Amino acid sequence: MVKDIVQHHDTFDFTPLFQEAKEKYIGIDCNDTLAFLSGGNEIHSFIGSAGGKDRLRKAIEEAISTDEAADVIHDAASAMLTVVYSPQAEKPLTVVETQYISEFVRQLPGDCSFFWNASTDISLGNEVRVVAFFDLR
């Protein structure tokens, strides 16, 4: 697994996210996630969560709205966005909401590779959480 994750947020246990990727997803999602996290470089992470209208946009903004995040994004060689939602929510993650991921990608350097994945957590209710990971150049 990755040598170091520099957490720009309260301490967070990533083990359940990584375990779910290993156990539930097959193919490119799991392989990309594991390759990204095992590249041996220093990974930076930012977390945001939100509910209500435009919750995914708000969660992404919360995760990357600091000057520190802006500096990390500027130097990112690759980025991964994990969207966590509850499948039991009144309105689980919708295709319309995923448009905000495109807005996030437009903020990345032109040569930055990017992919995203989804994970579930029933404790979130109607909120979503995003975990943005960045591997620096």
Disulfide bonds with the S-S distance in Angstrom:
none
